Every structure is written in C-alpha cells, then in structure tokens.
Amino acid sequence: MRIHEVWHFDKTTQYDPDTKEGGLFSDYINTFLKLKQEADGWPSHCKTEQDKLRYLEEYAAKEGVQLDQLAIEKNDGKSSLAKLMLNSFWGKFGQRSKLPQTTFANSLSSYMELLLDQTKTVKNIRFVSDDVAQLQWEYDDEYISVGSNTNVFIAAYTTAQARLKLYSYLEQLDRRVLYFDTDSIIYVSTPDAWDPPIGSFLGDMTDELRKPYGEGSYITEFVSGGPKNYAYKVYRPDRQSSATVCKVRGITLNFTSEKQINFESMRQLLPSLTRARPDERTNISVYYPKKIQRLNPGTVVSKLSKKDYRLVYTKRALCDNYTKKPYGF
C-alpha cells in the first residue's frame, strides 16, 4: 500500500521583483549577492565611467541592490565565499537529521549509560586513554528529532524551480546540448542558432570560460564519460593557444594523476562505451603513494591507494554513434 501525503500552507510569501518586497530570505540573498557582485569586478562591457554608472543603475533597478562603486574590485576569494553562502544555503534545509555524533565518557556509568540507551546505536568505540572513551553513535530512526534548520519543503521547492529554469534552456537548445548539470550547460554554438542570454543579474547565465581564459574563449573539443566526468579543450584568442580541462568525480587530479587521466586518455576510452560490456571496458589504474585516509575517528594515516577509472554510462541506451535514447525507445 502506498500513502500520499499533501501539505497545505495558509501563509506564503513570494518576492515581488517590481516592488522589491516579500520573500523569506530577501535580506540574506541581497547581502551576499552584493558581496559577490562587487568581488566579481566590473563586467567586460564596462569600458568607460559612463558604462559603469549605467551598470550600477541597471543593477539597482533590476535586483534592488545598490552596489558600492568603490568596493567593486576583482577578488576571487571573496567571490567564492559569497557564492558558497548563496548556493549552500538551500541545501542546508534538506540536510538529513541522522548524523553521527561523538561523546567522550570519562566514567563507567556514563559509558554504560550510552551503551544501554535504547534510542541510540553506538557505531564506534575508541579508548583515548585509560580514563576516557570516545563513542560515536546515532539516534535510531524512530527517535530522530528534526532540527530547527531543516525544512524539506523549501529545499524541494528551490530544487524544482531551478530544474524548470534549466529545462527552459535545454528545451530550446535541443540536440545541440552536449552536457548539463544542476546549473550549467555545455552546448554547440552556431552563428545562426539561438544562444542562452548572458547577463550579470541573479538567475542569468554567465560565460564560465571568460574569467579563467579571457574574453572570447571557446571550447573546440569536448568528451564525456558520464555524469561529472568530462574533459574539453578551450581556445584562448588573446594568447592564440589552447588549454585542456578535465573533471572527474571521485578522483583527485594532481600532477601525477593528470598524466594518466586527461583529455586524450578519456577520448581514447570512448569506443569502449559502445563496444564492450561494462565489466569488459578498459580501466586506467591511478595510484596515490601517500593518500591521506581516516581509518576511524581520531586515526589519520597516509598509505598507498589505488583507484580504477573507467567510462560508465547507464542512465540511457547508448547507440554506436554516441547518441542516446531512453530505455525501451
């Protein structure tokens, strides 16, 4: 039997872009949005003093945030901090409540009390000294108390709206899309086709190549082996040279590992996606001579570690020409 539960809220509030009022977190967002926008520096189109004044006026009219002209200066560290505060804010509302906790017991009574507590499950015990024991434990499911900072409705609604916004771009780009994630799209751009508008306002798409590689930079080659597993070559017109970028979830890319996991090696593995079963695909073994690992709470060591890299794609049926179709199509 499946039970569906519907929640209704009598009181709601939504930000009004015309009056710049309403919304649950307007002040919080405006605070860190101002910080991030100032730390990003002046947009590329602001060449003259008049351009800068026009930009400040447009931003205040659009977002209701008055930027400080004297504070606008490129600062990557400050920008990253403000971006983190803006992006991680929503996920905190969906954070699971069942998290491991640690208690230090310095007496037999407190030690036994925790072990015999029917509401908790002890996961690990470590004797710090002859008189102190460190116990890692979790509440059992039926005794978990929801934290005051948890609200799955806010987290779910924010995610839903973000996906709808992303889909509005994907729908127009259609088959030109090569890869997309939560808040980004890599697609094929042609002179006569529609491009997502680039802007400086909240919710606008931005050119993620401009900041690290310069104005007018673009991707010339792209290869992907699955979610959060891709590499590309980007051309830099100002230097008339190319650079390669490789992103692989779960593998730390450093000077040594990048010799094995890179754009070329990923491209060479591509044929195995369509010509072999998953267990027969070619692997690249990456070794970390002194990988720092945590064996248990309070114990950190460096040891030889190995990770096998292979291309994996299981979400849809992959055709011989690397196009994808839904299962059963």
C-alpha positions, -999 to +999 in steps of 0.1 A: +000+000+000+013+035-009+002+065+011+004+100-004+006+130+019-004+165+008+007+196+028-011+229+025+003+262+039-022+290+047+005+317+047+030+321+019+053+349+007+070+355-026+095+381-037+080+407-060+106+419-085+086+452-091+083+464-055+114+445-043+094+433-013+084+399+001+102+366+001+115+346+030+152+353+026+154+386+006+178+403+031+201+373+033+203+369-005+208+407-011+236+408+014+257+381-002+246+389-037+260+424-032+293+410-018+297+385-047+288+410-074+313+436-061+340+409-058+335+398-094+348+431-106+334+452-134+316+434-163+335+433-196+312+458-212+320+485-187+348+503-205+341+539-196+329+558-165+295+562-181+292+525-187+300+518-150+274+543-138+248+528-162+256+493-148+251+504-112+218+520-121+206+489-140+216+466-112+198+486-086+167+488-107+167+451-116+178+435-083+170+462-057+207+461-046+228+492-046+264+483-054+292+503-039+313+517-068+344+519-047+341+483-035+339+468-070+372+451-074+380+416-086+386+393-056+383+356-064+385+345-027+357+369-016+336+359-047+339+322-039+329+328-003+298+348-012+289+322-039+292+294-013+269+313+011+243+317-017+244+282-031+248+261+000+221+279+019+192+259+002+208+225+007+211+231+044+173+229+046+174+194+031+202+181+053+195+147+068+190+147+106+205+113+111+242+123+115+268+106+137+276+122+170+305+118+194+305+116+231+335+113+255+328+092+285+351+096+315+333+073+339+320+038+338+285+050+345+284+074+316+300+048+293+274+021+302+245+046+301+253+054+264+258+017+255+225+007+270+205+036+257+176+021+236+173+053+215+208+052+202+231+028+183+268+030+190+289+028+158+324+030+171+344+030+204+379+043+208+398+044+241+416+078+241+433+070+274+429+047+304+402+070+317+384+083+286+364+065+259+353+081+226+319+068+214+305+075+180+267+070+179+235+077+160+199+081+170+176+052+159+152+062+131+121+065+154+139+088+178+154+113+154+144+149+161+142+172+132+165+202+136+152+238+136+172+245+104+155+217+084+127+223+060+124+199+032+096+219+015+119+249+010+147+226-002+124+207-026+107+238-040+140+255-046+154+225-065+122+221-085+122+257-096+159+255-105+153+224-127+124+241-145+147+271-152+174+248-165+149+229-187+138+261-203+173+264-218+176+227-226+143+227-245+154+255-268+190+241-273+176+207-280+201+183-297+229+209-295+233+201-258+265+180-251+264+180-213+245+197-185+245+196-147+225+214-120+234+249-130+254+246-162+252+237-199+278+228-225+264+231-260+273+235-296+270+272-307+265+281-344+262+316-359+225+312-370+212+295-339+198+307-306+222+311-276+211+314-240+214+351-230+244+360-208+238+385-180+251+399-147+218+396-128+206+369-104+195+338-123+212+348-155+236+325-173+273+335-172+302+327-195+323+304-173+352+305-197+357+342-197+371+346-162+398+319-163+407+321-200+398+355-212+372+372-234+361+353-265+374+319-253+355+289-265+356+251-264+369+234-295+367+197-284+346+180-257+344+145-244+323+130-216+322+096-200+292+101-178+279+125-150+306+147-136+331+130-158+343+151-188+371+170-204+375+197-231+399+218-250+394+256-248+409+281-273+422+314-259+422+341-287+443+365-266+472+340-265+463+321-296+468+289-277+447+261-262+443+246-227+427+214-216+404+209-186+395+176-170+369+170-144+363+135-128+343+130-097+359+107-071+394+110-084+418+137-071+436+152-101+472+162-093+505+164-112+509+126-112+473+115-118+468+141-146+494+122-166+470+092-167+436+109-165+433+137-191+416+148-223+435+124-246+432+093-223+394+099-219+389+103-256+408+070-263+385+052-239+353+064-256+350+034-281+348+010-252+315+026-241+297+011-271+318-019-280+321-037-247+301-048-217+307-027-185+328-054-170+350-056-201+357-019-206+393-007-203+404+006-170+431+032-160+445+025-126+456+056-107+479+052-077+484+076-049+516+067-030+507+087+002+469+092+002+457+106+035+429+085+048+409+083+080+407+047+094+383+056+122+376+087+144+408+101+156+431+080+134+446+095+102+473+078+082+489+081+048+490+049+027+492+036-008+458+040-025+445+028-059+415+039-079+403+024-112+389+048-137+366+037-165+338+053-185+304+045-172+270+054-187+239+036-175+211+062-175+201+057-211+208+034-240+239+044-259+240+040-297+270+032-318+272+069-329+272+080-293+237+094-294+215+083-265+179+071-263+156+063-234+154+026-225+126+009-244+126+035-272 
